[in-house]
């Protein structure tokens, strides 16, 4: 394996013998190396199926913090690997593809955000987990879509708060907590692209369908929703609901787990504005493949590294989030 090539290109593109049973080989490597595979709900189905644990950002962070494995393979995007490495500095943290970034994290450059924070002294800084380690390093507490409302409400009503980087999630939290947080102007390219018109058309076609939406969606989409929640909350609602049909406005990877847990129910991905596609996928999440996962475990590369000084600062707001979440039973 030419690791220099890998470093330059940023992902595991070493050809894999087509005769290899990838599922079997990955499980054997995992056992041999005492590795754990953590997968996000937005990964392709076969990666979710082989992962030891599948969850949203909060659950993945909680799992990483308590694992006894020597190697963590984070099948998600780069910031998730960083979070795992910050929480587990002595473990080797791998991602199948270093190019798996995040449009929301990219919308909040660390230097610009630090300058914004410095321009507003006296504000408590709450950052969404979809940010780089450098942004977390200038943050007081990290949140996910699962715990954002509860963590914001844990501060006094008159607390001056900066919330970044997702303006849609920030606006939603403001609306349900009666806060007036100062918002960074960032967004997720997937959740920005849902078509209101097409959701309305689907609702007319399936009048009994329940509309589920992630709070990263625009407010006009959230107004159409019957239930708004994190990825994990949407899954839980779908399982517990008596409804038999759902229109789902979040990254379509979650439909794999929804269908597994509720095979008798119908799940329809909410379409994006692009008329050529019937579902909405994160191009970054889909960079991870079984072949790259195999190479990643085989060569123990590419590895996530976080600057020690950045990590020392970033771990504090992450642990604060985990502590608050534990106290709140989240």
N, C-alpha and C positions, 0 to 999 in steps of 0.2 A: 504493500500500500504506500503510495506517495503522499506522505502527510503534508509536504510543502504545497503540493497541488491543492490538497483539501483546505489548507489554511487560506490559500489565495481565493479559491472559489467559494469557500464557506459552507460546503455541504458534502455529504458522503455519496459521491456519484460513482464510486468504484463498482464496476459491473458485477452483478450477482449471478451465479450459475442458475439457469432457469430450472434445472432439475432438483434444486434444493427445496425441501419442504420448509418454507420460511417460518411457519408457526412452530413447528417442532424444533428447528434450529435456534430460534429466538428463545424458546422456553429452556432449552439445554444451556445456552449461553447465560441466561439469567440465573439459573441454578448454580452453574459453575463459578460465576463471578459474584454471587450474593448481591444481585441487583434487583431493584424494584422498578417497575414501569408504571408511571403515573400518566394518565391520559385525560385530556379535557373533552368535555361533551361535544366540542366542535371538530374533533378529529374524525377522519373517515371511519366507517363502521368496523373494518377489520382491525384497526389499531385499538379502538375502544374494546373490542372483544378480547384482545390479547393482553390488555393492561391489567395490572393487579388491582388498580383502583381507578375509577372514572369519576370525575366531579367537576365542579366549577372552581373558580380561582380561590375562593375561601377554603373549600375542602381540600384542594391540592396543597395549599400552604399548610393547613393543619396536618395533613398526612405526612408531608415532607418533614415537618418539625418533630414528628414522633417516630419515624421509621428507624429500624436498626440495620437496614441494608448498608453495604459499603458503597454501592453505586446507585444513584438515582437517575433514571432516564425520564426526562420530562418531555412527553409528547404533547406539545402545545406550542407556544410562541416564546420568543427570547426573554421577555420580562418575567415570565413564569419560571424559567430556568434560573434567572438572576435571584428571584425571591427564594427559591429552594436553596441556592448556594449561600445566600446571606444567612438563612436560618440554619444551614448545615455546613459551616465553613470547612470542616474536616472531612467531609464526604466528597466523592467525585460526582459532579453533576454534569450529565450529558444531555444534549438535544440532538435529534436526528438531522436537523438542518438549521444552521446558524442564520440563514436568510429568512427564517420564519419570524418576521418582525410583527409590528402592530401599528396600524394607521393611527389609532388613538394615542398611543405612546409617542409616535412620531409628530403628532400635532402639538406636543408640549416639549420643546427643546429645553434641556436643563438650565442652560445659561439664561435664557429668556424668562423662564419661570422663576429662577432665583432673583433676577432683577425685579420682576413683578412683586415678589414677596417683600423684597427690601423697600419697595416703593410704598408698601402698606404696613408700616410698623404697628404692632399691637394686635395684629390679626392671628388667630389660630389657623394653621394650615392643614387642611384635610385633603389628601390626595387619593384618588382612585388607584386601585392596585395595578391598573393598566398603564403603568408609567415605568420609566427607567429607574435603575438604582440611584442615579444621580439626582433625580427629582425626589425620590423618597428621602434622600439625605437632607433635603431642606423642608421636610414635612413633619408635622407634629403627630399625626395619626393617619394610618392608611385605612381605607375602607374598600369593600367590594359591594356589588349590587345587592348581595344578600344581607349585609349588615349596615349599609350606609344610613338608612333612616334611623335605626336604633343608636348608632354611634353619634350622629348629629344631635339627636335628642338627649344624649347624655351630657351635653354642654348646656349651660344656662341659656335662657331665651335671648338674653341681650349680648351673648358672645359674638364678637366680630369674627367671621369665618371666611377664609378663602377656600374655595372648593375647585379642584381641578383634576383632570383636564376636561372632563366630559360635560359640555354645557347642557345637553339633553337630560342626563341623569341629575345634574345639579338643579336644573329648573324643576324637574319632577320632585326632588327631595324638598326644594323650597315650597312647592305647592302643597305637599302633604304634611309638612311640619310647620307651616306658617313662618318660615324663616326668610331672610333676605341675604343669603350668602353671596359673596362676591365671586363670580364665576370666571374661570379661564375659558377661552373660546376654542375648545377642541371638540372633536367628534370622531366616532367610529364609522369608517366608510361603509361597512355592511349595514349598520342600523340606520344610517342616514338615507339609504337608497330604497327603502320600502315604498311602494306605490299606494297612496291612499285610494286612488281610483280603482285599482285592481283588487284591493281588499274589499272595497264596497261591492264590486262585481261578484267576488267570491261569496260574500255574505248573502247576496241576492240569490246566488245559485245554490247555496247551502244555508237556508234560513235558520236551521237549528244549530249551526256550528257556533262554538264558543271561540272568541278571538282572544288569543294569548299574546302578550307583547312584553318585550324586555324594556326596562326604563331608559336604555340608551337610544331608543327610537325617538323620533321627533314628536312633539306634543300632539300634532294633528293625528298621528297614528295611535298614540296612547288614548285619545278621546274615543277611538273606535273600539278599544279593547274592553272585553268583559273582565279580564284579570291582567294585572301588571305585576311582574316580579322578576327576580333573578332567574338564571337558567335553571338552577336547582328548584326554585319555587314554581316555575312553570311546569317542570316535570312532576313535581309533587301534586300540583293542582290537577293535572291531566289524569293522574292515577286515581285520585280521590273523587273526582267529579263523576256524576251520573251521566253526563253528556257523552255522546258517542262520536261526535265529530268536532274537530278543532282546526282552526286556522292559526298557524304559529308564526309570529313576527319576531324571529331571532334567527341566528345562523342555523342553517338547515341540518347541521350535524346532530342537533339534539333530537331530531325525529327518529334517529336510529334507536336511542334508548327508550324514547316514548313508545315506539312500536314494539320493542322487546317486552316492556312492562305491561303494555295494553294491546295485545295482538288483535283483540276484537274491535278496537276503536280505529277511527280514521283520522289521520293527521295530514293536513295540507299546508305546505310551506307558503307563507305570504310572499308574493312575487316582488322583485325590485322594479324600478322604473324601466330598466332595460327590457324591452319587449322580447328579446331573443332568449331569455332565460326564465324558467318557471320557478326557480328557487334562488335563494340568496346565500352564497357561500363566501367564506373568508379565504382569499387566495393565499394568505400567509399560512393559515392553519393547514391548508391542503398541500403545502410543500412537503410535509412529513409523509413518508410512505413506508410500507413494510420492508422494502429493500434498504432504505436508509436506516431504519430502526435496526435491522440485522447488522449492517456495517458499523453502525454506532456502537453496538454492544461488542461486536467482534474486535474492533480496534480501540475501543474506549475513547472515542473521539468523534465529533468535536466536543470539547469540554468548555463549560461556562466558567469564566473567571471574572471576579469583581474586585476592583481596587480596594485594598484593605481599609483605607481611610474612609472611602465612600461607604463600604459595607458596615463599618463601625457606627456610622451615623444612621444609615438606612435601616439597620436591624431594630432600632428603638421604636420607630412608628409602626413597624410590622408586628413586633411583639406586643405593643400596646393594643393594636387591633385584635390580636389573638386573645389577649387577656380580657378585653372588654367583651369579646364574642363569647368567651367561656363563661363569664359572669352572667351574661344575658341568655345563656343556654342556646346559642346559635351554632 
